[in-house]
C-alpha cells in the first residue's frame, strides 16, 4: 500500500484519487497513520462483507438460542470475572 503524508495527499489530491482506484492509499500525519483512501468499489465490497458477517453471526446466535446453548447475563459476567474466557 502506498503511503503519503497529509501534506502530499493534499497537494496531489487528484493524483491520490487516481492511485486509490488501483490500490488503497494510506495517509499519515506526524508519522502516524490516520486514514486510508479506497475506491468506491473496494468500500462497497468491505461493507458487503461486514453485513454478511453480521448476518452469519445473527444466524449462529439464533441457532444457539434455539438449541439452548446460552447463559444468562449474570452467569456470563461471573464467568468473565473468573477468567473463564481468557
N, C-alpha and C positions, 0 to 999 in steps of 0.2 A: 504494500500500500504506500503510495506516495504521501509524503508529509510536507506541509507548508506551514510557515509561521502565519499568524493572523495578518501581519503586515503584507506578506507575499500574497496571501489569498485575496486581501482587499485590493491590492494594486493590480492583480491579474485575474479579477473575478470572472470575466468572460472565459478566459482560458481554463480556469479552475472548473467551471461548469462543464466545459467540453471534456476535460480529463475525467470528471466524475461520471460521465456517460459510459466510459470504458471500465473504470475501476474506482472504488471508494477512495476519497482523498481525506487524509487526517489533517486537522488544523490544530496547531499548538499556539500557546501564548505563554510567554516567560518559560519556555521549555517544557510545558506540561500539556498533554493532550486535552483539548476542550470540546472538540466536535469532529464529526465525520460527515462529509458531503457524499451522498449516494444518489444514483439515478432514481427516477420515479419508479422504474421497473423493479429495481432492487428493493426499494422501500415497500412497494406493494407486495412483493414476494415475502419479505420479512413479516409484514403484517398478516398475510395469509397463513404463514407458518405458525405465528403466535396464536391466531384464532384456532387453528387445527389442534394445537397442543392443549389449549383451554378446553375445547370440545372433548378431546380424549380424556382429560382429567375429570371432567364432569361425568362422562360415561363410566369411568372406573369408579368414581365416588358413588354413583347411583347403584352400580353393581355391588359395591361393598355394603351399602346400606341395605339393599335387598337381601343380601346373604347374611346380614347380622354382623359383618366384620367392621365394627366401630366401637369406640369407647366414648363415655360422656366427658364433658369438658373438665370436670373436677378430677377424674381419673387421669386424663391426659396431662393436666398441669402437675399432678403429683408425680407421675412417671417422668415428666420432663425435669422436675426439680431433683428427682432421684438419679438422674443421669441415664435413664433407660434409652434415650435417643442419641447419646453421644457417639 
